[in-house]
């Protein structure tokens, strides 16, 4: 084998090894992220909306059930006339005689 | 015999919808009292009456609430005109509940009793709400159980009374799972899932089906009793997103999907907008709903005893509806009453329009123009008013 051929062969093997090593790196990165993710799951989740950033939720207009009596009544009106029921999320009550 | 119109399964279901989803689990509800007057007018039915709710904390961990609701019903609806006679009746409902706060958990238990001349309903419920992830998330599990007694009124010697030969029961169970999630400093999302099972007498003892009968001159149909299945299971899921706008206003979008073992699939879409202005808070809403019919529903059955189960209740028909709503609240100060922290006077109005796809106006059959199955489709328009006063103390 000539020196050139031997060098080409080594380069080819080196290329294969480099490709293989790239695969290894990818797997290692994924494994690393999984481990980090797992470890992160052991620590408490940090609230991404801080308590002092929640002033809007104290505003009555942000309540899903601002007027419970009125909400109960209008849910009652709809449920009495429709086949669907449930998952309204609000406080209901009454019967559907209407 | 006087026949009345009512909707027993919806009665129980509405009574079952009791478990609310507190947006924040580690805070008890505010101390408040509401006195409301409601009026519904549409489709030949007028329903009005009061509704009262009082909530009061005792100590730091307990909150009690009591409610009273009343319907004064005057009905001459299309169903009543077809197979019964107009009637007046009163329904009364009382409710009581208690919330117990322990750490970041709220335990709720309650009971509701509803009664009217031909229907009695009892419902017990409880729920557990847990706040977690830095109070950004609230998860609620709920369960409820209802027991109903169904009667049928008859007129004997001019006096309306319960038919001694008719008494049926119905049993209801409901399971809820709700998640309330703060997404950003301006957005909050509510996810709700609910499964309900019913067993027993789930139909109205008054309403009728009609089947094609060429021997009847003019109308060409005959009325017969409905036959409902003895069980029903439904699932519903909804997503409710509320967003705080930069100029102190809020917009809310809701979608709900519904499906049950009777073959009904329903879709609800609602958009709300809330705008405060000085001492006022204005609300506007538009709600769209549509559903297909139940498997055993038909406006006109081909013949008598056509199938095992037969129904012609409008609530089981295919239809779509649009509801437009407007509300205004005025906050005011009550002089010489320091124990009142805040008070408001409120007015709400909704206009409901329902277009049925397979429920016809059977009253027009036999008038010389229409026969059974050729009548125009029925439409319902209703106006709904609410006036109420709220105080926080």
Boltz contact constraints between the chains, C-beta under 6 A:
constraints:
  - contact:
      token1: [A, 45]
      token2: [B, 133]
      max_distance: 6.0
  - contact:
      token1: [A, 47]
      token2: [B, 134]
      max_distance: 6.0
  - contact:
      token1: [A, 47]
      token2: [B, 136]
      max_distance: 6.0
  - contact:
      token1: [A, 49]
      token2: [B, 182]
      max_distance: 6.0
  - contact:
      token1: [A, 49]
      token2: [B, 185]
      max_distance: 6.0
  - contact:
      token1: [A, 53]
      token2: [B, 185]
      max_distance: 6.0
  - contact:
      token1: [A, 56]
      token2: [B, 186]
      max_distance: 6.0
  - contact:
      token1: [A, 56]
      token2: [B, 244]
      max_distance: 6.0
  - contact:
      token1: [A, 61]
      token2: [B, 250]
      max_distance: 6.0
  - contact:
      token1: [A, 61]
      token2: [B, 274]
      max_distance: 6.0
  - contact:
      token1: [A, 62]
      token2: [B, 242]
      max_distance: 6.0
  - contact:
      token1: [A, 62]
      token2: [B, 244]
      max_distance: 6.0
  - contact:
      token1: [A, 62]
      token2: [B, 250]
      max_distance: 6.0
  - contact:
      token1: [A, 64]
      token2: [B, 190]
      max_distance: 6.0
  - contact:
      token1: [A, 69]
      token2: [B, 34]
      max_distance: 6.0
  - contact:
      token1: [A, 69]
      token2: [B, 36]
      max_distance: 6.0
  - contact:
      token1: [A, 69]
      token2: [B, 51]
      max_distance: 6.0
  - contact:
      token1: [A, 69]
      token2: [B, 53]
      max_distance: 6.0
  - contact:
      token1: [A, 70]
      token2: [B, 348]
      max_distance: 6.0
  - contact:
      token1: [A, 70]
      token2: [B, 386]
      max_distance: 6.0
  - contact:
      token1: [A, 73]
      token2: [B, 38]
      max_distance: 6.0
  - contact:
      token1: [A, 76]
      token2: [B, 14]
      max_distance: 6.0
  - contact:
      token1: [A, 77]
      token2: [B, 384]
      max_distance: 6.0
  - contact:
      token1: [A, 79]
      token2: [B, 10]
      max_distance: 6.0
  - contact:
      token1: [A, 79]
      token2: [B, 13]
      max_distance: 6.0
  - contact:
      token1: [A, 79]
      token2: [B, 14]
      max_distance: 6.0
  - contact:
      token1: [A, 80]
      token2: [B, 10]
      max_distance: 6.0
  - contact:
      token1: [A, 83]
      token2: [B, 264]
      max_distance: 6.0
  - contact:
      token1: [A, 83]
      token2: [B, 266]
      max_distance: 6.0
  - contact:
      token1: [A, 83]
      token2: [B, 291]
      max_distance: 6.0
  - contact:
      token1: [A, 83]
      token2: [B, 315]
      max_distance: 6.0
  - contact:
      token1: [A, 83]
      token2: [B, 316]
      max_distance: 6.0
  - contact:
      token1: [A, 84]
      token2: [B, 258]
      max_distance: 6.0
  - contact:
      token1: [A, 84]
      token2: [B, 266]
      max_distance: 6.0
  - contact:
      token1: [A, 85]
      token2: [B, 13]
      max_distance: 6.0
  - contact:
      token1: [A, 86]
      token2: [B, 194]
      max_distance: 6.0
  - contact:
      token1: [A, 86]
      token2: [B, 196]
      max_distance: 6.0
  - contact:
      token1: [A, 86]
      token2: [B, 236]
      max_distance: 6.0
  - contact:
      token1: [A, 87]
      token2: [B, 192]
      max_distance: 6.0
  - contact:
      token1: [A, 87]
      token2: [B, 194]
      max_distance: 6.0
  - contact:
      token1: [A, 87]
      token2: [B, 236]
      max_distance: 6.0
  - contact:
      token1: [A, 87]
      token2: [B, 237]
      max_distance: 6.0
  - contact:
      token1: [A, 87]
      token2: [B, 238]
      max_distance: 6.0
  - contact:
      token1: [A, 87]
      token2: [B, 256]
      max_distance: 6.0
  - contact:
      token1: [A, 89]
      token2: [B, 21]
      max_distance: 6.0
  - contact:
      token1: [A, 89]
      token2: [B, 190]
      max_distance: 6.0
  - contact:
      token1: [A, 89]
      token2: [B, 192]
      max_distance: 6.0
  - contact:
      token1: [A, 89]
      token2: [B, 240]
      max_distance: 6.0
  - contact:
      token1: [A, 90]
      token2: [B, 20]
      max_distance: 6.0
  - contact:
      token1: [A, 91]
      token2: [B, 20]
      max_distance: 6.0
  - contact:
      token1: [A, 92]
      token2: [B, 14]
      max_distance: 6.0
  - contact:
      token1: [A, 92]
      token2: [B, 17]
      max_distance: 6.0
  - contact:
      token1: [A, 94]
      token2: [B, 14]
      max_distance: 6.0
  - contact:
      token1: [A, 94]
      token2: [B, 69]
      max_distance: 6.0
  - contact:
      token1: [A, 94]
      token2: [B, 93]
      max_distance: 6.0
  - contact:
      token1: [A, 95]
      token2: [B, 11]
      max_distance: 6.0
  - contact:
      token1: [A, 95]
      token2: [B, 14]
      max_distance: 6.0
  - contact:
      token1: [A, 95]
      token2: [B, 15]
      max_distance: 6.0
  - contact:
      token1: [A, 95]
      token2: [B, 114]
      max_distance: 6.0
  - contact:
      token1: [A, 96]
      token2: [B, 7]
      max_distance: 6.0
  - contact:
      token1: [A, 96]
      token2: [B, 10]
      max_distance: 6.0
  - contact:
      token1: [A, 96]
      token2: [B, 11]
      max_distance: 6.0
  - contact:
      token1: [A, 96]
      token2: [B, 14]
      max_distance: 6.0
  - contact:
      token1: [A, 97]
      token2: [B, 6]
      max_distance: 6.0
  - contact:
      token1: [A, 97]
      token2: [B, 73]
      max_distance: 6.0
  - contact:
      token1: [A, 97]
      token2: [B, 91]
      max_distance: 6.0
  - contact:
      token1: [A, 98]
      token2: [B, 47]
      max_distance: 6.0
